[in-house]
Amino acid sequence: MEIQATLRDLPNKAKSLHIPLDKLFRVIIEDIQAEPEQKPEEPNEPTEKKGRWAQVAEELAAANVLEGRSEEVNKLFREFRDNFSFERK
């Protein structure tokens, strides 16, 4: 059974088909489960070349250079935040 409706239309669609709403949901779920999973197609080449800083960020994330150092990093950022000022000295 093929049913095309938006979520908002389901109760009215069920009434027009004279099907109880729970049975309609079962049919929809079975239909979804029966379809093979569709993986999004990945392009062979990226559409845009990544910028330098995006590449650096990806390399840093992959290297896990900050793993296990969260306390140290937080301390450094707090010191920077507390000492930061726009005033000239």
MARBA-3410 file (N, C-alpha, C, O; in Angstrom, 1 decimal):
89
0.9,-1.2,0.0,0.0,0.0,0.0,0.9,1.2,0.0,1.8,1.4,0.9 ~ 0.7,2.1,-0.9,1.5,3.3,-1.0,0.7,4.5,-0.6,-0.4,4.8,-1.1 ~ 1.2,5.1,0.4,0.5,6.3,1.0,1.4,7.5,1.0,2.5,7.4,1.5 ~ 1.0,8.5,0.4,1.8,9.8,0.4,1.0,10.8,1.1,0.0,11.3,0.7 ~ 1.6,11.3,2.2,1.0,12.3,3.0,2.0,12.9,3.9,3.0,12.2,4.2
1.8,14.1,4.4,2.7,14.7,5.4,2.2,14.2,6.7,1.1,13.7,6.9 ~ 3.0,14.4,7.7,2.7,14.0,9.1,1.4,14.7,9.5,0.6,14.1,10.3 ~ 1.2,15.9,9.2,0.1,16.7,9.5,-1.2,16.1,8.9,-2.3,16.2,9.5 ~ -1.1,15.5,7.7,-2.2,14.9,7.0,-2.6,13.5,7.4,-3.7,13.0,7.0 ~ -1.8,12.8,8.2,-2.0,11.4,8.5,-3.4,11.1,9.1,-4.0,10.2,8.6
-3.8,11.8,10.1,-5.1,11.5,10.7,-6.2,11.6,9.6,-7.1,10.7,9.6 ~ -6.2,12.6,8.8,-7.2,12.8,7.8,-7.1,11.7,6.7,-8.1,11.2,6.2 ~ -5.9,11.4,6.4,-5.6,10.4,5.4,-6.1,9.0,5.8,-6.7,8.3,5.1 ~ -5.9,8.7,7.1,-6.4,7.5,7.7,-7.9,7.4,7.6,-8.5,6.4,7.3 ~ -8.6,8.5,8.0,-10.0,8.6,7.9,-10.5,8.4,6.5,-11.5,7.6,6.3
-9.9,9.0,5.5,-10.4,8.9,4.2,-10.1,7.5,3.6,-10.9,7.1,2.7 ~ -9.1,6.8,4.1,-8.9,5.4,3.7,-9.7,4.4,4.5,-9.6,3.2,4.2 ~ -10.3,4.9,5.5,-11.1,4.0,6.5,-10.1,3.0,7.1,-10.5,1.8,7.2 ~ -9.0,3.5,7.5,-8.0,2.6,8.2,-7.8,3.2,9.6,-7.6,4.4,9.7 ~ -7.7,2.3,10.6,-7.4,2.9,12.0,-6.0,3.4,11.9,-5.1,2.9,11.3
-5.7,4.5,12.7,-4.5,5.2,12.7,-3.3,4.3,13.1,-2.2,4.3,12.5 ~ -3.6,3.4,14.1,-2.5,2.5,14.5,-2.1,1.5,13.4,-0.9,1.2,13.2 ~ -3.0,1.0,12.6,-2.7,0.2,11.5,-2.0,0.9,10.4,-1.1,0.4,9.8 ~ -2.3,2.2,10.2,-1.7,3.0,9.2,-0.2,3.2,9.6,0.7,3.1,8.8 ~ 0.0,3.4,10.9,1.4,3.6,11.4,2.2,2.3,11.2,3.4,2.3,10.8
1.6,1.1,11.5,2.2,-0.2,11.3,2.6,-0.4,9.8,3.7,-0.8,9.5 ~ 1.7,0.0,8.9,2.0,-0.1,7.5,3.1,0.7,7.0,4.0,0.3,6.3 ~ 3.1,2.0,7.6,4.2,2.9,7.2,5.5,2.4,7.7,6.5,2.4,7.0 ~ 5.6,1.9,9.0,6.8,1.4,9.6,7.3,0.2,8.8,8.5,0.1,8.6 ~ 6.4,-0.7,8.5,6.8,-1.9,7.7,7.4,-1.5,6.4,8.3,-2.1,5.9
6.7,-0.5,5.7,7.2,-0.1,4.4,8.6,0.5,4.5,9.4,0.3,3.7 ~ 8.8,1.3,5.6,10.1,1.9,5.7,11.2,0.8,6.0,12.3,0.9,5.5 ~ 10.8,-0.1,6.8,11.8,-1.2,7.2,12.1,-2.1,6.0,13.2,-2.7,5.9 ~ 11.1,-2.2,5.1,11.3,-3.1,3.9,12.2,-2.4,2.9,12.9,-3.2,2.1 ~ 12.4,-1.1,2.9,13.2,-0.5,1.9,14.7,-0.6,2.3,15.0,-0.5,3.5
15.5,-0.9,1.3,17.0,-0.9,1.7,17.4,0.5,2.1,17.0,1.5,1.5 ~ 18.4,0.5,3.0,18.9,1.8,3.4,19.6,2.4,2.2,20.4,1.8,1.5 ~ 19.3,3.7,2.1,20.0,4.4,1.0,21.0,5.3,1.6,20.8,6.2,2.4 ~ 22.3,5.1,1.2,23.4,5.9,1.6,23.5,7.1,0.7,23.4,7.0,-0.5 ~ 23.8,8.2,1.3,23.9,9.4,0.4,25.2,9.2,-0.4,26.2,8.7,0.0
25.0,9.7,-1.7,26.1,9.5,-2.6,27.2,10.5,-2.2,27.0,11.7,-2.0 ~ 28.4,10.0,-2.2,29.6,10.8,-1.9,30.3,11.2,-3.2,30.6,10.4,-4.0 ~ 30.5,12.5,-3.3,31.2,12.9,-4.6,32.6,12.4,-4.5,33.2,12.3,-3.5 ~ 33.2,12.1,-5.7,34.5,11.7,-5.8,35.5,12.7,-5.4,36.5,12.5,-4.7 ~ 35.2,14.0,-5.7,36.1,15.1,-5.4,35.3,16.1,-4.6,34.1,16.3,-4.9
35.9,16.7,-3.6,35.1,17.7,-2.8,34.8,18.9,-3.8,35.5,19.3,-4.7 ~ 33.6,19.5,-3.5,33.2,20.6,-4.4,34.0,21.8,-4.1,34.2,22.6,-5.0 ~ 34.4,22.0,-2.9,35.2,23.2,-2.5,36.5,22.7,-1.9,36.5,21.7,-1.1 ~ 37.6,23.3,-2.2,38.8,23.0,-1.5,38.8,23.6,-0.1,38.4,24.7,0.1 ~ 39.2,22.8,0.9,39.2,23.3,2.2,40.3,24.3,2.4,41.4,24.2,1.8
40.0,25.3,3.2,40.9,26.3,3.5,42.1,25.8,4.4,42.0,24.7,5.0 ~ 43.1,26.6,4.5,44.3,26.2,5.3,43.9,25.9,6.7,44.4,24.9,7.3 ~ 43.1,26.8,7.4,42.8,26.7,8.8,41.9,25.5,9.0,41.9,24.9,10.1 ~ 41.1,25.2,8.0,40.2,24.0,8.2,41.0,22.8,8.1,40.8,21.8,8.9 ~ 42.0,22.7,7.3,42.9,21.6,7.2,43.7,21.4,8.5,43.9,20.3,9.1
44.2,22.6,9.1,44.9,22.6,10.3,44.0,22.0,11.4,44.5,21.2,12.3 ~ 42.8,22.5,11.5,41.9,22.1,12.5,41.6,20.6,12.4,41.6,19.9,13.5 ~ 41.5,20.1,11.2,41.2,18.6,11.1,42.5,17.8,11.5,42.3,16.8,12.1 ~ 43.7,18.3,11.2,44.9,17.6,11.6,45.0,17.6,13.1,45.4,16.6,13.7 ~ 44.7,18.7,13.7,44.8,18.8,15.2,43.8,17.9,15.8,44.1,17.2,16.8
42.6,17.8,15.3,41.6,17.0,15.8,42.0,15.5,15.7,41.7,14.7,16.6 ~ 42.6,15.2,14.6,43.0,13.8,14.3,44.2,13.4,15.2,44.3,12.2,15.6 ~ 45.0,14.4,15.5,46.2,14.1,16.3,45.9,14.0,17.8,46.7,13.5,18.6 ~ 44.8,14.5,18.3,44.4,14.5,19.7,45.5,15.1,20.6,45.8,14.5,21.6 ~ 46.0,16.2,20.2,47.1,16.8,20.9,46.7,17.3,22.3,47.5,17.5,23.2
45.4,17.6,22.5,44.9,18.1,23.7,44.3,17.1,24.6,43.8,17.4,25.7 ~ 44.3,15.8,24.2,43.6,14.8,24.9,44.3,14.6,26.3,45.5,14.5,26.4 ~ 43.5,14.6,27.4,44.0,14.5,28.7,44.6,15.7,29.3,45.1,15.7,30.4 ~ 44.5,16.8,28.6,45.1,18.1,29.1,44.0,19.2,29.3,44.3,20.3,29.2 ~ 42.8,18.8,29.5,41.7,19.8,29.6,41.9,20.7,30.8,41.6,21.9,30.6
42.4,20.2,31.9,42.6,21.1,33.1,43.6,22.2,32.7,43.5,23.4,33.1 ~ 44.7,21.8,32.1,45.8,22.7,31.7,45.3,23.7,30.7,45.6,24.9,30.9 ~ 44.5,23.3,29.7,44.0,24.2,28.7,43.0,25.2,29.4,43.0,26.4,29.1 ~ 42.1,24.7,30.2,41.2,25.5,30.9,41.9,26.6,31.7,41.5,27.7,31.8 ~ 42.9,26.2,32.4,43.7,27.1,33.3,44.3,28.2,32.4,44.2,29.4,32.7
44.9,27.9,31.2,45.5,28.8,30.3,44.4,29.8,29.8,44.7,31.0,29.7 ~ 43.3,29.3,29.4,42.2,30.2,28.9,41.7,31.1,30.0,41.4,32.2,29.7 ~ 41.5,30.6,31.2,41.1,31.4,32.3,42.1,32.6,32.6,41.7,33.7,32.8 ~ 43.4,32.2,32.6,44.4,33.3,32.8,44.3,34.3,31.7,44.4,35.5,32.0 ~ 44.2,33.9,30.5,44.1,34.8,29.4,42.8,35.7,29.5,42.9,36.9,29.4
41.7,35.1,29.8,40.4,35.8,30.0,40.5,36.8,31.1,40.1,38.0,30.9 ~ 41.1,36.4,32.2,41.2,37.3,33.4,42.1,38.5,33.1,42.0,39.5,33.7 ~ 43.2,38.3,32.3,44.2,39.3,32.1,44.0,40.1,30.9,44.7,41.1,30.6 ~ 43.0,39.7,30.1,42.7,40.4,28.8,42.1,41.8,29.0,41.2,41.9,29.9 ~ 42.6,42.7,28.3,42.0,44.1,28.4,42.3,44.8,27.1,43.3,44.6,26.4
41.4,45.7,26.7,41.6,46.5,25.5,42.4,47.8,25.8,42.8,48.5,24.9 ~ 42.6,48.0,27.1,43.3,49.2,27.5,44.8,49.1,27.2,45.4,48.0,27.3 ~ 45.4,50.2,26.8,46.9,50.2,26.5,47.6,50.3,27.8,47.2,51.1,28.7 ~ 48.7,49.6,28.0,49.5,49.7,29.2,50.7,50.5,29.0,51.5,50.7,29.9
END
